[in-house]
């Protein structure tokens, strides 16, 4: 019997997935527990519509992510830091400072947990950081540490 899963079911499949199971398993467990619905023509049509809407949303989100990536790669973000006489900064540059600089200079709010700095930043200069947007979309941006 074919059913459409409404929720994720361990060892069977994910939400909005069409799976084939034994008749008893579907009638006695999946359907009464509201884990699945029968795969009749009207439910299949609803599933197709849900998948189309989901694909549209993902395409729109991907376009927005690509737009943000283009803006971030256009020029390096400048981060001010207090320095000593030798050019070393007091402390280190953190993801929070990069987030604030992106917000102030580029106008985009990015969660600091999505930013990972590739090197220890303890001197003035040009460095790289990686931003993970999720779903395998990540980019490497440049940021410049300048003395205040």
C-alpha positions, 0 to 999 in steps of 0.5 A: 500500500502506498502512503504519503508521510505527514511527519518524519518516521524513523526507518521509513522516510521523511515528511511529504514522501511517498512510500510503500508499506504493508497494508496492516502497518498503514491501516493500524499504525501510520494512518491512525497515529496521523503519521501518513495519509493514503496515497489516493489521487486527491492526496497525490495532487495536494502533495504535488502542489506542496512540492511546487510551493516548496521548490519556489520558496527554495529558489527565491531563498537561493536567489536572495542568498546569491544576492547577499554573497555578491554584495559581501564579496564586492569589497572587504569589510573593514574592522577597527581594532585598538593596536599597540605600537608593533601593529598587534591588536589587543585581543582578537577579532571575533565573529561578533565583530565581523557580524556588526561590521557587515551589518553597519557597512553592508546592511545585512544581518548575519548570525554570528554562529554562521561565521567561522574565522579561518585564522587567528586574527591578532595583527592588522591585515587582510583575513578570510572568514567563511559564512555558512548560509545552510543547505550547502550554501557557504561563501568565503569573504575577506575582512580587513583589520585596521587600527583605530 
